[in-house]
Amino acid sequence: MAQGGDGLLREGDLLPPPSSSVMPPEAVVSQWRYSHESDWQWGLRRTFICRHLHKYPGAALDQLLALSSAWTNHIFLGCRYSPQLMEKIFKMAEGIDIGEMPSHELVLPNAPKAQKRPPSPCAACPSTSPGRATSKKDKELRISLPASTQQE
């Protein structure tokens, strides 16, 4: 940065970026990590937070943390928000390399397969498979059915 001999900035001199280049201590930043975030997700959200931390002092920090969460929710979960919010978080995230994202396609279930065999003629009859205790009601029902449909 060129300065005059008097230490004052002259027209055309470039100002250093705001204190964004000063990174807060890791212990401070790591307190904002969610327990469910992978290292990759946290790394991206951490970059987002650190890039804008100087613009959200004091109580405004909660807004920055909410914006960072909205951005990562959009990136990783596909969440959508109001057009104004989406535009804001996209502008704030410009230049953050998210790497290669996996593609998630909607997979529709196959059509139901045809039954392998027709239903039993006594589908409404209670099961009398071995090992199954039969109740008094089951026995009464079996007695009232024609002999040709009863299973022993």
N, C-alpha and C positions, 0 to 999 in steps of 0.2 A: 504494500500500500504506500503510495507516494504521499509524503507530507512535506509541507513547506518547512523552512528552518525554524519557524515559530511553533511547530507542533500542531498547527491547525490543518484540517482537511480542506483541500481546494476543490473547486468545481471539477467534476469528472473523476475524482478519487473514488475508489470502491470501498464501501464499508464492509467490514467482516460480517458474516452472517450472525444473527442474534445468537444468544448463548446456546443454541441448539447443538453446537459442536462440543459443548461441555456435557459429557455423559454423567448422569447421576450414578452414585455407587450401586453396584450390583445388588447389595442387600436391600436398597430402597426399591429398585425396580422389581426384584423377584417377589416382593410381597403382593404384587398385582397379578401374579400368575394363578390361573385356576387349576385346581387339582386334576381336572379331566383333560387338560391340554397336553398334546404331545409336544415333544421338543421342537418339532417343525412348526406347529401352530403357534407355540409360545414365541419362537424366534421371530416369526412374522409380526405378531401382535406387539412384541417388545420393540421392534424396529418402528412400527407405526407410533407407538406411545412416545418413544425417545425423540422421534423426529418432531413432534408437536408439543412436547412437555412445556417448553418455554412460553407457549401461547395460552396455557391453561393453569395459571397460578392458583394456589389456595384451594378454595371450595370448587373451583371450575374443573379441578382434576377429575371429579366424578363424571363430568360430561365427556372428557377425553377418554376415560376408561369405557364408558358406554359406547362411544363412537368406535373405539378399537374393537369392542366385542361385536358390534353390528357389522363391521367390515369382515372380521374373521367368520362370523356366522354366514355372511353372504358367500364368502370364498369356499368354505369347507362344507356348509350345510345347504347352500342354495337358497337361504332366506332372502326375502324381498321386503323392502320398506318403501316409504313414500318416495316419489321421484326426487323431491328436494333433498332428503336425507341420502339417497343413493348417490346423487350428484356430489354432495359434500364429501362423503367418505371416499368416493373415487378420486376426487381432486386431492384429498389428503394422502391417499395411498399411491399417487403417481410416482413411478420410479422404484417402487418396492418390487423386487423380483420374487414372484411367488413360486417360481420353478414350474415343473410339469405337473399338472393336476390330473388325477385319474378321471376317466370318463365314466359316468354312471348312467346307464340306459335303463329305461323302464322295461322290465321283462314281464310279459303277460303269460299267465299260465296256459298250458296246452289245453285243447278242448278235452272234456272228459272222455276217457276211453270207454268203449263198449264193454258191457259186462262179459266176463269170461264164461259164465254159465247162467242159465235162467234162474230166477228166484225160486226157492223151495215152494212147493204147493201149500205148505203149511207155514208160511213166513210169519203169520200172526200167532202161531203156537209158541208157548214158552219153551225155551231151550231145556233139553233134558240130557245135556252132555254129561259124560262121566265126571264125577267129582263135584258136580253142582248139586247142592241140596235142593230138593223140590219141596215147595210149600204145600200145605193142605189145599190151597186154591189151585195150584198147578195140577195136583192129582184129580181134583174135581173136574177141571177143565178137560183133562185127558179122558176121563170117563165119559163125558158128554159128547166127545167127538166120535165120528164113525171109526170103526176099527181100521179101515184102510188108510186113514191119515195119521193114526197114532204111531209114535216112534218109541221103541223100547230100548 
